[in-house]
Amino acid sequence: MSSPTPTLAAATSAIGSFTADAFAAHLASQTGAPAWWLERKRAAYEKYSRLPLPKRNDEAWRFSTVANLTVDGFSPSVPVPSGVAVGSPFGPSALTFVNNQLMVTLTDASRPAGVIVAPFSQALRTHGELLQRHFMAQPQKLGSDKFAALHAAFVSDGALVYVPRGVELTAPIVITHIAAGSGSGVFPHTLVVAEENAKVTVIDYFVSSDPAAHFACGANDLYAGHGAQITYIGAQHWSRATESFQFNSTVVRRDARVQSLNLHLGARQARHESLSQLQAPGAFSEMLALTVADGTQEFDQRTLQIHQAPNTKSDLLYKNALRDQAKTIFSGLIVVDPDAQKTDAYQSNRNLMLSEDAEANSLPGLEIQANDVRCTHGATSSRIDAEQEFYLQSRGISKAMAAELLTFGFFEDVLNRLANEELHVALRKLVQTQF
C-alpha cells in the first residue's frame, strides 16, 4: 500500500526554512549553471549562516520591530498552485515569475537588435559575463547583510535587461513577480544594464496571488553607463501577511541619469534599502518613493546617497501616508567624498498622518568631506489641513473621501516627476486600491 502524499505544510517542515539541506536541494536544481555562479551561492549561504538576525540595539535597525522578523515556515520550493492569475496593471509583462519559476515569456519583435530581455536561467549560459560583472556587485551598506546573503544564496531565476550603446527604448519593459501558496519564499531579482547613451524604462511588479503569508527577499541592480538614462519603477503589492525585504543598488556614471520610484502598498512588515552611487562627473540620481500604510503595517526605508566624483547631483523625496496604527521608518544618509566638490544633494522625507495612532520616524543625515557643496536634508510630519478638509466637506464630500483626495494631492508632486503619463495613471490606480 502506497504511503499518503505529504501535505504542503509537512513538506515545508521537512525541508526546513533555508536550512543546509534546503540549500543543497537548491544547488542541485541549478543544472547547467557556471561554476562562478555556484561558488557565489556557496559563499553567500556561508555568510547567511554565520550572521545573526538583527537585534534591537543595532543602529541600522533603529525603530524597527525586529521581534517579528522570522524565516521559519517558508520554503523556496512551494509548488505553483493551479489557477494563478498572471498579469500586471502596467500592461503585458516581458517575463513573469511565479514562486521563483519562469511562467511566461513575451517576445517583442520591435525591440532593436542587441537588446536583451532574458531570464537568468538563459542568460547564465548566453550572457554570463554581464551577470558576473553586475549581479550584486556592490556590497551591502544598510544593515540587511544577512538577508541579502540569503537572497544571493537562494535566487534561482530573475530578469536581465541589457540595452546596448546608443539604443533608446520607448516602451517600458515590465517584469512581474508573483508569490503564490502559503509558506512560499520568493527571491525576485532584476538586473538592468544601460550602456553609453542608452535609454530604458523598467517596471518591477511584486504581487501575491492570495492573502496567505509569504516571505519575499528581492533585489535589483541598476547600472547606467556614460550618458545613459534609466527609469525604474518598483511597485510592491504583496499580501498583508507577507514579510518583505528589497535591496536596490544603483551605479550612475558620467552624465548619466537614473530615476527610480518605489511604491509600497502591501506586506505585514517591509524593509526597503536603496544605495545610489554617483561615480563620475555629471551623474544624477533621483530617488522617489510613495507609501500607503494602514492597519498595523510597518514600512522600513533605509537610503544611502554616495557622491564619489565632482559635479554630481542626487535628489531624494520619500512620501508616506499613514492610517490606523501603521508605522514607518525613514533613515537616509548623504555621503560626499573628499574629491566630490560641487556636489548638489537633496533629501526629504514627508509624512502625512491620517490617524492619531500612526507613528512616523525620520532620521535624515549628512556626512560631508568636501568644502564646496550644496546639501540639504529634512523631514516633516503633519496632519491633513483642517481648512482644506472643511472646504471639501462643505461641498458635500464625505470625510473619508476628503482624506483620500488630499492624500492624492500629497502624492501628486512625486507622480508628476514621471515623464510617462500612462505610468502616472497606472500608479495612481494602484494607490487607489488602498482606499
C-alpha positions, 0 to 999 in steps of 0.5 A: 500500500502506497504511503499518503502524499505529504501535505504542503505544510509537512513538506515545508517542515521537512525541508526546513526554512533555508536550512543546509539541506534546503540549500543543497536541494537548491544547488542541485536544481541549478543544472547547467549553471557556471561554476562562478555562479555556484561558488557565489551561492556557496559563499553567500549561504556561508555568510547567511549562516554565520550572521545573526538576525538583527537585534534591537540595539543595532543602529541600522535597525533603529525603530524597527520591530525586529521581534517579528522578523522570522524565516521559519515556515517558508520554503523556496520550493512551494509548488505553483498552485493551479489557477494563478492569475498572471498579469500586471496593471502596467500592461503585458509583462516581458517575463513573469515569475511565479514562486521563483519559476519562469511562467511566461515569456513575451517576445517583442519583435520591435525591440532593436537588435542587441537588446536583451530581455532574458531570464537568468536561467538563459542568460547564465549560459548566453550572457554570463559575463554581464551577470558576473560583472553586475549581479550584486556587485556592490556590497551591502551598506544598510544593515540587511547583510544577512538577508541579502546573503540569503537572497544571493544564496537562494535566487534561482531565476530573475530578469536581465535587461541589457540595452546596448550603446546608443539604443533608446527604448520607448516602451517600458519593459515590465517584469512581474513577480508573483508569490503564490501558496502559503509558506512560499519564499520568493527571491525576485531579482532584476538586473538592468544594464544601460550602456553609453547613451542608452535609454530604458524604462523598467517596471518591477511588479511584486504581487501575491496571488492570495492573502496567505503569508509569504516571505519575499527577499528581492533585489535589483541592480541598476547600472547606467553607463556614460550618458545613459538614462534609466527609469525604474519603477518598483511597485510592491503589492504583496499580501498583508501577511507577507514579510518583505525585504528589497535591496536596490543598488544603483551605479550612475556614471558620467552624465548619466541619469537614473530615476527610480520610484518605489511604491509600497502598498502591501506586506505585514512588515517591509524593509526597503534599502536603496544605495545610489552611487554617483561615480563620475562627473555629471551623474544624477540620481533621483530617488522617489518613493510613495507609501500607503500604510494602514492597519498595523503595517510597518514600512522600513526605508533605509537610503544611502546617497554616495557622491564619489566624483565632482559635479554630481547631483542626487535628489531624494523625496520619500512620501508616506501616508499613514492610517490606523496604527501603521508605522514607518521608518525613514533613515537616509544618509548623504555621503560626499567624498573628499574629491566630490566638490560641487556636489548638489544633494537633496533629501526629504522625507514627508509624512502625512498622518491620517490617524492619531495612532500612526507613528512616523520616524525620520532620521535624515543625515549628512556626512560631508568631506568636501568644502564646496557643496550644496546639501540639504536634508529634512523631514516633516510630519503633519496632519491633513489641513483642517481648512482644506478638509472643511472646504471639501466637506462643505461641498458635500464630500464625505470625510473619508473621501476628503482624506483620500483626495488630499492624500492624492494631492500629497502624492501628486508632486512625486507622480508628476516627476514621471515623464510617462503619463500612462505610468502616472495613471497606472500608479495612481490606480494602484494607490487607489486600491488602498482606499 
